């Protein structure tokens, strides 16, 4: 049963994110925002994996998250 709940929550989050993504571009948002949104989402999902799903933390994963966040700041400039 917990798997079904997580699947439903995932569907809701993906659906809401997709709608917000389209609204961003409908309002004239820059196309350069796409990589920042995707990298930020990936970093948040990885952190949620550690915190919520108790995935093991390894230095490879931490370095990947840090590089993703650094990339966000580099794209911001």
PDB file of N, CA, C and O in Angstrom:
ATOM      1  N   UNK A   1       0.794  -1.212   0.000  1.00  0.00           N
ATOM      2  CA  UNK A   1       0.000   0.000   0.000  1.00  0.00           C
ATOM      3  C   UNK A   1       0.839   1.280   0.000  1.00  0.00           C
ATOM      4  O   UNK A   1       0.461   2.243  -0.667  1.00  0.00           O
ATOM      5  N   UNK A   2       1.980   1.327   0.734  1.00  0.00           N
ATOM      6  CA  UNK A   2       2.779   2.555   0.696  1.00  0.00           C
ATOM      7  C   UNK A   2       3.268   2.883  -0.716  1.00  0.00           C
ATOM      8  O   UNK A   2       3.401   4.054  -1.069  1.00  0.00           O
ATOM      9  N   UNK A   3       3.535   1.858  -1.521  1.00  0.00           N
ATOM     10  CA  UNK A   3       3.981   2.102  -2.892  1.00  0.00           C
ATOM     11  C   UNK A   3       2.934   2.812  -3.720  1.00  0.00           C
ATOM     12  O   UNK A   3       3.258   3.662  -4.548  1.00  0.00           O
ATOM     13  N   UNK A   4       1.677   2.465  -3.499  1.00  0.00           N
ATOM     14  CA  UNK A   4       0.582   3.111  -4.222  1.00  0.00           C
ATOM     15  C   UNK A   4       0.481   4.575  -3.812  1.00  0.00           C
ATOM     16  O   UNK A   4       0.284   5.447  -4.658  1.00  0.00           O
ATOM     17  N   UNK A   5       0.615   4.842  -2.525  1.00  0.00           N
ATOM     18  CA  UNK A   5       0.541   6.221  -2.041  1.00  0.00           C
ATOM     19  C   UNK A   5       1.676   7.049  -2.642  1.00  0.00           C
ATOM     20  O   UNK A   5       1.454   8.172  -3.093  1.00  0.00           O
ATOM     21  N   UNK A   6       2.883   6.499  -2.650  1.00  0.00           N
ATOM     22  CA  UNK A   6       4.020   7.221  -3.229  1.00  0.00           C
ATOM     23  C   UNK A   6       3.822   7.431  -4.727  1.00  0.00           C
ATOM     24  O   UNK A   6       4.189   8.481  -5.256  1.00  0.00           O
ATOM     25  N   UNK A   7       3.261   6.467  -5.403  1.00  0.00           N
ATOM     26  CA  UNK A   7       3.006   6.610  -6.842  1.00  0.00           C
ATOM     27  C   UNK A   7       1.996   7.720  -7.113  1.00  0.00           C
ATOM     28  O   UNK A   7       2.168   8.510  -8.041  1.00  0.00           O
ATOM     29  N   UNK A   8       0.954   7.775  -6.310  1.00  0.00           N
ATOM     30  CA  UNK A   8      -0.055   8.832  -6.480  1.00  0.00           C
ATOM     31  C   UNK A   8       0.557  10.202  -6.189  1.00  0.00           C
ATOM     32  O   UNK A   8       0.326  11.155  -6.933  1.00  0.00           O
ATOM     33  N   UNK A   9       1.331  10.305  -5.118  1.00  0.00           N
ATOM     34  CA  UNK A   9       1.989  11.574  -4.799  1.00  0.00           C
ATOM     35  C   UNK A   9       2.956  11.994  -5.899  1.00  0.00           C
ATOM     36  O   UNK A   9       3.046  13.176  -6.231  1.00  0.00           O
ATOM     37  N   UNK A  10       3.671  11.042  -6.459  1.00  0.00           N
ATOM     38  CA  UNK A  10       4.580  11.343  -7.555  1.00  0.00           C
ATOM     39  C   UNK A  10       3.820  11.863  -8.760  1.00  0.00           C
ATOM     40  O   UNK A  10       4.236  12.841  -9.380  1.00  0.00           O
ATOM     41  N   UNK A  11       2.720  11.227  -9.097  1.00  0.00           N
ATOM     42  CA  UNK A  11       1.905  11.687 -10.223  1.00  0.00           C
ATOM     43  C   UNK A  11       1.370  13.086 -10.024  1.00  0.00           C
ATOM     44  O   UNK A  11       1.352  13.890 -10.956  1.00  0.00           O
ATOM     45  N   UNK A  12       0.933  13.379  -8.812  1.00  0.00           N
ATOM     46  CA  UNK A  12       0.428  14.719  -8.508  1.00  0.00           C
ATOM     47  C   UNK A  12       1.544  15.755  -8.635  1.00  0.00           C
ATOM     48  O   UNK A  12       1.345  16.820  -9.219  1.00  0.00           O
ATOM     49  N   UNK A  13       2.699  15.444  -8.096  1.00  0.00           N
ATOM     50  CA  UNK A  13       3.825  16.384  -8.158  1.00  0.00           C
ATOM     51  C   UNK A  13       4.307  16.602  -9.590  1.00  0.00           C
ATOM     52  O   UNK A  13       4.575  17.735  -9.989  1.00  0.00           O
ATOM     53  N   UNK A  14       4.416  15.535 -10.354  1.00  0.00           N
ATOM     54  CA  UNK A  14       4.846  15.667 -11.751  1.00  0.00           C
ATOM     55  C   UNK A  14       3.817  16.455 -12.549  1.00  0.00           C
ATOM     56  O   UNK A  14       4.181  17.313 -13.354  1.00  0.00           O
ATOM     57  N   UNK A  15       2.554  16.176 -12.337  1.00  0.00           N
ATOM     58  CA  UNK A  15       1.503  16.917 -13.035  1.00  0.00           C
ATOM     59  C   UNK A  15       1.521  18.394 -12.690  1.00  0.00           C
ATOM     60  O   UNK A  15       1.433  19.240 -13.579  1.00  0.00           O
ATOM     61  N   UNK A  16       1.635  18.710 -11.413  1.00  0.00           N
ATOM     62  CA  UNK A  16       1.684  20.117 -10.991  1.00  0.00           C
ATOM     63  C   UNK A  16       2.926  20.803 -11.539  1.00  0.00           C
ATOM     64  O   UNK A  16       2.862  21.951 -11.978  1.00  0.00           O
ATOM     65  N   UNK A  17       4.048  20.108 -11.516  1.00  0.00           N
ATOM     66  CA  UNK A  17       5.276  20.682 -12.059  1.00  0.00           C
ATOM     67  C   UNK A  17       5.182  20.951 -13.544  1.00  0.00           C
ATOM     68  O   UNK A  17       5.675  21.969 -14.030  1.00  0.00           O
ATOM     69  N   UNK A  18       4.552  20.045 -14.264  1.00  0.00           N
ATOM     70  CA  UNK A  18       4.390  20.225 -15.707  1.00  0.00           C
ATOM     71  C   UNK A  18       3.502  21.424 -16.012  1.00  0.00           C
ATOM     72  O   UNK A  18       3.802  22.213 -16.908  1.00  0.00           O
ATOM     73  N   UNK A  19       2.419  21.556 -15.272  1.00  0.00           N
ATOM     74  CA  UNK A  19       1.524  22.705 -15.469  1.00  0.00           C
ATOM     75  C   UNK A  19       2.268  24.010 -15.171  1.00  0.00           C
ATOM     76  O   UNK A  19       2.171  24.968 -15.938  1.00  0.00           O
ATOM     77  N   UNK A  20       3.001  24.049 -14.071  1.00  0.00           N
ATOM     78  CA  UNK A  20       3.755  25.257 -13.731  1.00  0.00           C
ATOM     79  C   UNK A  20       4.837  25.556 -14.762  1.00  0.00           C
ATOM     80  O   UNK A  20       5.112  26.719 -15.058  1.00  0.00           O
ATOM     81  N   UNK A  21       5.446  24.517 -15.304  1.00  0.00           N
ATOM     82  CA  UNK A  21       6.465  24.665 -16.342  1.00  0.00           C
ATOM     83  C   UNK A  21       5.870  25.352 -17.567  1.00  0.00           C
ATOM     84  O   UNK A  21       6.469  26.280 -18.111  1.00  0.00           O
ATOM     85  N   UNK A  22       4.691  24.900 -18.004  1.00  0.00           N
ATOM     86  CA  UNK A  22       4.041  25.508 -19.164  1.00  0.00           C
ATOM     87  C   UNK A  22       3.582  26.931 -18.857  1.00  0.00           C
ATOM     88  O   UNK A  22       3.667  27.807 -19.717  1.00  0.00           O
ATOM     89  N   UNK A  23       3.100  27.166 -17.646  1.00  0.00           N
ATOM     90  CA  UNK A  23       2.684  28.522 -17.278  1.00  0.00           C
ATOM     91  C   UNK A  23       3.860  29.490 -17.280  1.00  0.00           C
ATOM     92  O   UNK A  23       3.704  30.660 -17.631  1.00  0.00           O
ATOM     93  N   UNK A  24       5.034  29.007 -16.889  1.00  0.00           N
ATOM     94  CA  UNK A  24       6.235  29.828 -16.911  1.00  0.00           C
ATOM     95  C   UNK A  24       6.500  30.358 -18.318  1.00  0.00           C
ATOM     96  O   UNK A  24       6.786  31.542 -18.500  1.00  0.00           O
ATOM     97  N   UNK A  25       6.403  29.480 -19.303  1.00  0.00           N
ATOM     98  CA  UNK A  25       6.692  29.901 -20.677  1.00  0.00           C
ATOM     99  C   UNK A  25       5.530  30.668 -21.288  1.00  0.00           C
ATOM    100  O   UNK A  25       5.735  31.487 -22.184  1.00  0.00           O
ATOM    101  N   UNK A  26       4.333  30.419 -20.826  1.00  0.00           N
ATOM    102  CA  UNK A  26       3.182  31.168 -21.307  1.00  0.00           C
ATOM    103  C   UNK A  26       3.267  32.628 -20.868  1.00  0.00           C
ATOM    104  O   UNK A  26       2.810  33.525 -21.577  1.00  0.00           O
ATOM    105  N   UNK A  27       3.846  32.855 -19.711  1.00  0.00           N
ATOM    106  CA  UNK A  27       4.010  34.213 -19.190  1.00  0.00           C
ATOM    107  C   UNK A  27       5.258  34.891 -19.734  1.00  0.00           C
ATOM    108  O   UNK A  27       5.586  36.004 -19.324  1.00  0.00           O
ATOM    109  N   UNK A  28       5.959  34.230 -20.656  1.00  0.00           N
ATOM    110  CA  UNK A  28       7.141  34.842 -21.265  1.00  0.00           C
ATOM    111  C   UNK A  28       8.435  34.535 -20.557  1.00  0.00           C
ATOM    112  O   UNK A  28       9.406  35.279 -20.699  1.00  0.00           O
ATOM    113  N   UNK A  29       8.476  33.459 -19.796  1.00  0.00           N
ATOM    114  CA  UNK A  29       9.705  33.067 -19.110  1.00  0.00           C
ATOM    115  C   UNK A  29      10.791  32.692 -20.106  1.00  0.00           C
ATOM    116  O   UNK A  29      10.490  32.182 -21.185  1.00  0.00           O
ATOM    117  N   UNK A  30      12.045  32.936 -19.760  1.00  0.00           N
ATOM    118  CA  UNK A  30      13.139  32.650 -20.684  1.00  0.00           C
ATOM    119  C   UNK A  30      13.386  31.146 -20.845  1.00  0.00           C
ATOM    120  O   UNK A  30      13.233  30.375 -19.897  1.00  0.00           O
ATOM    121  N   UNK A  31      13.761  30.755 -22.030  1.00  0.00           N
ATOM    122  CA  UNK A  31      14.064  29.349 -22.297  1.00  0.00           C
ATOM    123  C   UNK A  31      15.309  28.903 -21.525  1.00  0.00           C
ATOM    124  O   UNK A  31      15.482  27.714 -21.257  1.00  0.00           O
ATOM    125  N   UNK A  32      16.160  29.843 -21.173  1.00  0.00           N
ATOM    126  CA  UNK A  32      17.366  29.497 -20.409  1.00  0.00           C
ATOM    127  C   UNK A  32      17.040  29.031 -18.993  1.00  0.00           C
ATOM    128  O   UNK A  32      17.926  28.547 -18.289  1.00  0.00           O
ATOM    129  N   UNK A  33      15.786  29.168 -18.563  1.00  0.00           N
ATOM    130  CA  UNK A  33      15.391  28.709 -17.229  1.00  0.00           C
ATOM    131  C   UNK A  33      15.228  27.197 -17.163  1.00  0.00           C
ATOM    132  O   UNK A  33      15.211  26.623 -16.074  1.00  0.00           O
ATOM    133  N   UNK A  34      15.109  26.547 -18.316  1.00  0.00           N
ATOM    134  CA  UNK A  34      14.863  25.097 -18.338  1.00  0.00           C
ATOM    135  C   UNK A  34      15.961  24.312 -17.623  1.00  0.00           C
ATOM    136  O   UNK A  34      15.640  23.506 -16.751  1.00  0.00           O
ATOM    137  N   UNK A  35      17.245  24.506 -17.950  1.00  0.00           N
ATOM    138  CA  UNK A  35      18.266  23.719 -17.243  1.00  0.00           C
ATOM    139  C   UNK A  35      18.280  23.976 -15.741  1.00  0.00           C
ATOM    140  O   UNK A  35      18.524  23.060 -14.955  1.00  0.00           O
ATOM    141  N   UNK A  36      18.019  25.221 -15.341  1.00  0.00           N
ATOM    142  CA  UNK A  36      18.023  25.528 -13.906  1.00  0.00           C
ATOM    143  C   UNK A  36      16.883  24.809 -13.199  1.00  0.00           C
ATOM    144  O   UNK A  36      17.063  24.298 -12.093  1.00  0.00           O
ATOM    145  N   UNK A  37      15.733  24.767 -13.816  1.00  0.00           N
ATOM    146  CA  UNK A  37      14.584  24.089 -13.208  1.00  0.00           C
ATOM    147  C   UNK A  37      14.842  22.593 -13.102  1.00  0.00           C
ATOM    148  O   UNK A  37      14.557  21.980 -12.073  1.00  0.00           O
ATOM    149  N   UNK A  38      15.380  22.010 -14.164  1.00  0.00           N
ATOM    150  CA  UNK A  38      15.646  20.571 -14.151  1.00  0.00           C
ATOM    151  C   UNK A  38      16.731  20.197 -13.149  1.00  0.00           C
ATOM    152  O   UNK A  38      16.598  19.203 -12.435  1.00  0.00           O
ATOM    153  N   UNK A  39      17.799  20.980 -13.090  1.00  0.00           N
ATOM    154  CA  UNK A  39      18.884  20.684 -12.145  1.00  0.00           C
ATOM    155  C   UNK A  39      18.416  20.882 -10.707  1.00  0.00           C
ATOM    156  O   UNK A  39      18.765  20.098  -9.825  1.00  0.00           O
ATOM    157  N   UNK A  40      17.635  21.919 -10.472  1.00  0.00           N
ATOM    158  CA  UNK A  40      17.107  22.148  -9.122  1.00  0.00           C
ATOM    159  C   UNK A  40      16.177  21.031  -8.687  1.00  0.00           C
ATOM    160  O   UNK A  40      16.217  20.595  -7.536  1.00  0.00           O
ATOM    161  N   UNK A  41      15.340  20.567  -9.604  1.00  0.00           N
ATOM    162  CA  UNK A  41      14.444  19.455  -9.288  1.00  0.00           C
ATOM    163  C   UNK A  41      15.206  18.173  -8.991  1.00  0.00           C
ATOM    164  O   UNK A  41      14.853  17.422  -8.081  1.00  0.00           O
ATOM    165  N   UNK A  42      16.249  17.933  -9.764  1.00  0.00           N
ATOM    166  CA  UNK A  42      17.057  16.729  -9.532  1.00  0.00           C
ATOM    167  C   UNK A  42      17.747  16.784  -8.169  1.00  0.00           C
ATOM    168  O   UNK A  42      17.806  15.779  -7.460  1.00  0.00           O
ATOM    169  N   UNK A  43      18.265  17.948  -7.805  1.00  0.00           N
ATOM    170  CA  UNK A  43      18.915  18.091  -6.498  1.00  0.00           C
ATOM    171  C   UNK A  43      17.908  17.892  -5.370  1.00  0.00           C
ATOM    172  O   UNK A  43      18.213  17.239  -4.372  1.00  0.00           O
ATOM    173  N   UNK A  44      16.705  18.453  -5.527  1.00  0.00           N
ATOM    174  CA  UNK A  44      15.671  18.271  -4.498  1.00  0.00           C
ATOM    175  C   UNK A  44      15.245  16.810  -4.380  1.00  0.00           C
ATOM    176  O   UNK A  44      15.020  16.317  -3.275  1.00  0.00           O
ATOM    177  N   UNK A  45      15.135  16.121  -5.505  1.00  0.00           N
ATOM    178  CA  UNK A  45      14.759  14.704  -5.456  1.00  0.00           C
ATOM    179  C   UNK A  45      15.835  13.869  -4.781  1.00  0.00           C
ATOM    180  O   UNK A  45      15.527  12.947  -4.026  1.00  0.00           O
ATOM    181  N   UNK A  46      17.094  14.186  -5.048  1.00  0.00           N
ATOM    182  CA  UNK A  46      18.180  13.444  -4.408  1.00  0.00           C
ATOM    183  C   UNK A  46      18.178  13.674  -2.900  1.00  0.00           C
ATOM    184  O   UNK A  46      18.362  12.736  -2.124  1.00  0.00           O
ATOM    185  N   UNK A  47      17.973  14.913  -2.492  1.00  0.00           N
ATOM    186  CA  UNK A  47      17.912  15.202  -1.055  1.00  0.00           C
ATOM    187  C   UNK A  47      16.709  14.524  -0.409  1.00  0.00           C
ATOM    188  O   UNK A  47      16.803  14.044   0.721  1.00  0.00           O
ATOM    189  N   UNK A  48      15.584  14.480  -1.112  1.00  0.00           N
ATOM    190  CA  UNK A  48      14.409  13.781  -0.587  1.00  0.00           C
ATOM    191  C   UNK A  48      14.684  12.287  -0.468  1.00  0.00           C
ATOM    192  O   UNK A  48      14.198  11.636   0.456  1.00  0.00           O
ATOM    193  N   UNK A  49      15.454  11.750  -1.390  1.00  0.00           N
ATOM    194  CA  UNK A  49      15.821  10.335  -1.311  1.00  0.00           C
ATOM    195  C   UNK A  49      16.593  10.026  -0.040  1.00  0.00           C
ATOM    196  O   UNK A  49      16.375   8.992   0.592  1.00  0.00           O
ATOM    197  N   UNK A  50      17.499  10.927   0.333  1.00  0.00           N
ATOM    198  CA  UNK A  50      18.257  10.737   1.569  1.00  0.00           C
ATOM    199  C   UNK A  50      17.364  10.889   2.797  1.00  0.00           C
ATOM    200  O   UNK A  50      17.405  10.072   3.716  1.00  0.00           O
ATOM    201  N   UNK A  51      16.560  11.946   2.794  1.00  0.00           N
ATOM    202  CA  UNK A  51      15.781  12.282   3.996  1.00  0.00           C
ATOM    203  C   UNK A  51      14.548  11.409   4.175  1.00  0.00           C
ATOM    204  O   UNK A  51      14.269  10.943   5.280  1.00  0.00           O
ATOM    205  N   UNK A  52      13.808  11.186   3.090  1.00  0.00           N
ATOM    206  CA  UNK A  52      12.523  10.495   3.202  1.00  0.00           C
ATOM    207  C   UNK A  52      12.660   8.992   3.011  1.00  0.00           C
ATOM    208  O   UNK A  52      12.079   8.206   3.759  1.00  0.00           O
ATOM    209  N   UNK A  53      13.432   8.600   2.006  1.00  0.00           N
ATOM    210  CA  UNK A  53      13.490   7.182   1.649  1.00  0.00           C
ATOM    211  C   UNK A  53      14.704   6.463   2.222  1.00  0.00           C
ATOM    212  O   UNK A  53      14.918   5.282   1.951  1.00  0.00           O
ATOM    213  N   UNK A  54      15.492   7.173   3.010  1.00  0.00           N
ATOM    214  CA  UNK A  54      16.638   6.575   3.709  1.00  0.00           C
ATOM    215  C   UNK A  54      17.631   5.895   2.763  1.00  0.00           C
ATOM    216  O   UNK A  54      18.171   4.833   3.072  1.00  0.00           O
ATOM    217  N   UNK A  55      17.863   6.522   1.608  1.00  0.00           N
ATOM    218  CA  UNK A  55      18.877   5.991   0.698  1.00  0.00           C
ATOM    219  C   UNK A  55      20.250   6.227   1.316  1.00  0.00           C
ATOM    220  O   UNK A  55      20.459   7.212   2.024  1.00  0.00           O
ATOM    221  N   UNK A  56      21.177   5.324   1.045  1.00  0.00           N
ATOM    222  CA  UNK A  56      22.516   5.509   1.619  1.00  0.00           C
ATOM    223  C   UNK A  56      23.210   6.732   1.003  1.00  0.00           C
ATOM    224  O   UNK A  56      23.130   6.975  -0.201  1.00  0.00           O
ATOM    225  N   UNK A  57      23.885   7.480   1.856  1.00  0.00           N
ATOM    226  CA  UNK A  57      24.620   8.664   1.411  1.00  0.00           C
ATOM    227  C   UNK A  57      26.043   8.234   1.072  1.00  0.00           C
ATOM    228  O   UNK A  57      26.738   7.658   1.909  1.00  0.00           O
ATOM    229  N   UNK A  58      26.469   8.511  -0.143  1.00  0.00           N
ATOM    230  CA  UNK A  58      27.852   8.227  -0.537  1.00  0.00           C
ATOM    231  C   UNK A  58      28.481   9.526  -1.042  1.00  0.00           C
ATOM    232  O   UNK A  58      27.777  10.479  -1.378  1.00  0.00           O
ATOM    233  N   UNK A  59      29.783   9.551  -1.090  1.00  0.00           N
ATOM    234  CA  UNK A  59      30.446  10.780  -1.516  1.00  0.00           C
ATOM    235  C   UNK A  59      30.164  11.058  -2.987  1.00  0.00           C
ATOM    236  O   UNK A  59      30.158  12.219  -3.398  1.00  0.00           O
ATOM    237  N   UNK A  60      29.930  10.017  -3.792  1.00  0.00           N
ATOM    238  CA  UNK A  60      29.600  10.224  -5.208  1.00  0.00           C
ATOM    239  C   UNK A  60      28.287  11.001  -5.349  1.00  0.00           C
ATOM    240  O   UNK A  60      28.180  11.928  -6.151  1.00  0.00           O
ATOM    241  N   UNK A  61      27.323  10.612  -4.575  1.00  0.00           N
ATOM    242  CA  UNK A  61      26.008  11.265  -4.635  1.00  0.00           C
ATOM    243  C   UNK A  61      26.078  12.696  -4.116  1.00  0.00           C
ATOM    244  O   UNK A  61      25.480  13.600  -4.700  1.00  0.00           O
ATOM    245  N   UNK A  62      26.797  12.900  -3.034  1.00  0.00           N
ATOM    246  CA  UNK A  62      26.919  14.247  -2.468  1.00  0.00           C
ATOM    247  C   UNK A  62      27.639  15.171  -3.447  1.00  0.00           C
ATOM    248  O   UNK A  62      27.229  16.316  -3.636  1.00  0.00           O
ATOM    249  N   UNK A  63      28.705  14.682  -4.067  1.00  0.00           N
ATOM    250  CA  UNK A  63      29.426  15.488  -5.060  1.00  0.00           C
ATOM    251  C   UNK A  63      28.506  15.826  -6.232  1.00  0.00           C
ATOM    252  O   UNK A  63      28.542  16.948  -6.736  1.00  0.00           O
ATOM    253  N   UNK A  64      27.692  14.880  -6.669  1.00  0.00           N
ATOM    254  CA  UNK A  64      26.754  15.136  -7.762  1.00  0.00           C
ATOM    255  C   UNK A  64      25.740  16.207  -7.414  1.00  0.00           C
ATOM    256  O   UNK A  64      25.438  17.070  -8.239  1.00  0.00           O
ATOM    257  N   UNK A  65      25.215  16.161  -6.206  1.00  0.00           N
ATOM    258  CA  UNK A  65      24.250  17.172  -5.763  1.00  0.00           C
ATOM    259  C   UNK A  65      24.920  18.540  -5.681  1.00  0.00           C
ATOM    260  O   UNK A  65      24.367  19.541  -6.138  1.00  0.00           O
ATOM    261  N   UNK A  66      26.110  18.573  -5.098  1.00  0.00           N
ATOM    262  CA  UNK A  66      26.834  19.849  -4.979  1.00  0.00           C
ATOM    263  C   UNK A  66      27.134  20.429  -6.357  1.00  0.00           C
ATOM    264  O   UNK A  66      26.953  21.628  -6.570  1.00  0.00           O
ATOM    265  N   UNK A  67      27.586  19.605  -7.293  1.00  0.00           N
ATOM    266  CA  UNK A  67      27.877  20.098  -8.642  1.00  0.00           C
ATOM    267  C   UNK A  67      26.612  20.586  -9.344  1.00  0.00           C
ATOM    268  O   UNK A  67      26.654  21.547 -10.112  1.00  0.00           O
ATOM    269  N   UNK A  68      25.511  19.934  -9.084  1.00  0.00           N
ATOM    270  CA  UNK A  68      24.244  20.371  -9.669  1.00  0.00           C
ATOM    271  C   UNK A  68      23.866  21.753  -9.149  1.00  0.00           C
ATOM    272  O   UNK A  68      23.439  22.613  -9.920  1.00  0.00           O
ATOM    273  N   UNK A  69      24.021  21.966  -7.862  1.00  0.00           N
ATOM    274  CA  UNK A  69      23.687  23.258  -7.273  1.00  0.00           C
ATOM    275  C   UNK A  69      24.674  24.334  -7.735  1.00  0.00           C
ATOM    276  O   UNK A  69      24.275  25.467  -8.003  1.00  0.00           O
ATOM    277  N   UNK A  70      25.948  23.988  -7.830  1.00  0.00           N
ATOM    278  CA  UNK A  70      26.933  24.940  -8.356  1.00  0.00           C
ATOM    279  C   UNK A  70      26.585  25.310  -9.797  1.00  0.00           C
ATOM    280  O   UNK A  70      26.713  26.468 -10.193  1.00  0.00           O
ATOM    281  N   UNK A  71      26.149  24.328 -10.575  1.00  0.00           N
ATOM    282  CA  UNK A  71      25.733  24.608 -11.947  1.00  0.00           C
ATOM    283  C   UNK A  71      24.566  25.572 -12.011  1.00  0.00           C
ATOM    284  O   UNK A  71      24.488  26.398 -12.920  1.00  0.00           O
ATOM    285  N   UNK A  72      23.654  25.472 -11.049  1.00  0.00           N
ATOM    286  CA  UNK A  72      22.536  26.421 -10.988  1.00  0.00           C
ATOM    287  C   UNK A  72      23.037  27.848 -10.815  1.00  0.00           C
ATOM    288  O   UNK A  72      22.555  28.767 -11.477  1.00  0.00           O
ATOM    289  N   UNK A  73      23.991  28.027  -9.934  1.00  0.00           N
ATOM    290  CA  UNK A  73      24.523  29.377  -9.710  1.00  0.00           C
ATOM    291  C   UNK A  73      25.305  29.882 -10.915  1.00  0.00           C
ATOM    292  O   UNK A  73      25.291  31.078 -11.205  1.00  0.00           O
ATOM    293  N   UNK A  74      25.987  28.981 -11.620  1.00  0.00           N
ATOM    294  CA  UNK A  74      26.720  29.391 -12.815  1.00  0.00           C
ATOM    295  C   UNK A  74      25.767  29.788 -13.939  1.00  0.00           C
ATOM    296  O   UNK A  74      26.054  30.719 -14.691  1.00  0.00           O
ATOM    297  N   UNK A  75      24.643  29.095 -14.060  1.00  0.00           N
ATOM    298  CA  UNK A  75      23.672  29.438 -15.086  1.00  0.00           C
ATOM    299  C   UNK A  75      22.922  30.724 -14.750  1.00  0.00           C
ATOM    300  O   UNK A  75      22.415  31.403 -15.643  1.00  0.00           O
ATOM    301  N   UNK A  76      22.855  31.051 -13.487  1.00  0.00           N
ATOM    302  CA  UNK A  76      22.144  32.247 -13.054  1.00  0.00           C
ATOM    303  C   UNK A  76      22.828  33.519 -13.532  1.00  0.00           C
ATOM    304  O   UNK A  76      22.158  34.520 -13.786  1.00  0.00           O
ATOM    305  N   UNK A  77      24.123  33.497 -13.655  1.00  0.00           N
ATOM    306  CA  UNK A  77      24.897  34.687 -14.043  1.00  0.00           C
ATOM    307  C   UNK A  77      24.724  35.036 -15.491  1.00  0.00           C
ATOM    308  O   UNK A  77      25.310  36.009 -15.966  1.00  0.00           O
TER     309      UNK A  77
END
